[in-house]
Amino acid sequence: ERGFRLRGHTRAADKARGMFCYGGVPSMADVYLVQHVDSARRCAVDVAAWPHTAAVEAACMSLPACVTAAPNCQPDAPWWLVLLAVCVR
């Protein structure tokens, strides 16, 4: 949770932030953030405590490419992870 706290404070202090980690277009930072938020949710971490991080993740997940790249949408995903899937194919 410490990493999310640091990231949340950084985002909150940035008054010129866009929808994504660094502006109005997705970057590699967003790719990594989405993976970490997904893992945190699977470990029962409530990401609502970090509204800016959750907003960036929501912006990323509004993109079809991010949805289809989710671990639970992969062809070799374990059955229990596929049950969580909301995949766009």
Secondary structure, 3 states (H helix, E strand, C coil): CHHHHHHHHHHHHCCCCCCECCECCCCHHHHHHHHHHHHHHHCCCCHHHCHHHHHHHHHHHCCHHHHHCCHHHCCCCCHHHHCCCCCCC
